[in-house]
Amino acid sequence: MGPATKHVDELLKLPADDRSEAVEALLISLEQDVDANDAGVEQAWAAEIERRIAEDAPGIPAETVFAEGRARLKNRS
């Protein structure tokens, strides 16, 4: 039984309005954590996009990809 269980037990003894207020505060704190993580993810993707642009790799031409896809579909029939 961890420390959170002790607090939950105490919260469950509160009237419904107070429990609702506690839940709302906890949810807001979780949303803030997610927002902070999202910012880090966005920064990482921005850096990756910049790296890929700077790399100037030619990639695979779209027509090659489409031709390969058509051939695979044709072979399935």
C-alpha positions as CSV (number, residue, x, y, z in Angstrom):
1,M,0.0,0.0,0.0
2,G,1.7,3.2,-1.3
3,P,1.3,6.8,-0.1
4,A,-1.3,7.5,-2.8
5,T,-3.6,4.8,-1.4
6,K,-3.6,6.6,2.0
7,H,-4.5,9.9,0.4
8,V,-7.2,8.3,-1.8
9,D,-8.8,6.7,1.3
10,E,-8.9,10.2,3.0
11,L,-10.3,11.8,-0.2
12,L,-13.1,9.2,-0.3
13,K,-14.3,10.3,3.1
14,L,-15.0,13.8,1.8
15,P,-18.4,15.0,0.6
16,A,-19.1,14.6,-3.1
17,D,-18.4,18.3,-3.9
18,D,-15.0,18.2,-2.3
19,R,-14.1,15.0,-4.0
20,S,-15.1,16.5,-7.4
21,E,-12.9,19.5,-6.7
22,A,-10.0,17.2,-5.9
23,V,-10.5,15.2,-9.1
24,E,-10.6,18.4,-11.1
25,A,-7.3,19.6,-9.6
26,L,-5.7,16.2,-10.3
27,L,-6.9,16.1,-13.9
28,I,-5.6,19.6,-14.5
29,S,-2.2,18.6,-13.1
30,L,-2.1,15.6,-15.4
31,E,-3.0,17.7,-18.4
32,Q,-0.2,20.1,-17.6
33,D,2.2,17.2,-17.6
34,V,1.0,16.1,-21.0
35,D,1.3,19.6,-22.4
36,A,4.9,19.8,-21.2
37,N,5.7,16.4,-22.8
38,D,4.0,17.5,-26.1
39,A,6.3,20.6,-26.2
40,G,9.3,18.3,-26.0
41,V,7.9,16.0,-28.8
42,E,7.2,19.0,-31.0
43,Q,10.8,20.3,-30.5
44,A,12.2,16.9,-31.3
45,W,10.2,16.6,-34.5
46,A,11.1,20.2,-35.6
47,A,14.8,19.3,-35.1
48,E,14.4,16.0,-37.0
49,I,12.6,17.8,-39.9
50,E,15.4,20.4,-40.1
51,R,18.0,17.6,-40.0
52,R,16.3,15.8,-42.9
53,I,16.0,19.0,-44.9
54,A,19.7,19.8,-44.3
55,E,20.6,16.2,-45.3
56,D,19.2,16.9,-48.8
57,A,18.7,13.2,-49.4
58,P,16.9,12.6,-52.7
59,G,14.6,9.9,-51.3
60,I,12.7,7.5,-53.6
61,P,10.8,9.0,-56.5
62,A,7.1,8.8,-56.2
63,E,6.7,7.1,-59.6
64,T,9.0,4.3,-58.3
65,V,6.8,3.8,-55.2
66,F,3.6,3.9,-57.3
67,A,5.0,1.4,-59.9
68,E,6.0,-1.0,-57.1
69,G,2.6,-0.7,-55.5
70,R,0.8,-1.4,-58.8
71,A,3.0,-4.4,-59.4
72,R,2.3,-5.8,-55.9
73,L,-1.5,-5.3,-56.4
74,K,-1.3,-6.9,-59.9
75,N,0.5,-10.0,-58.5
76,R,-2.2,-10.4,-55.8
77,S,-4.9,-10.9,-58.4
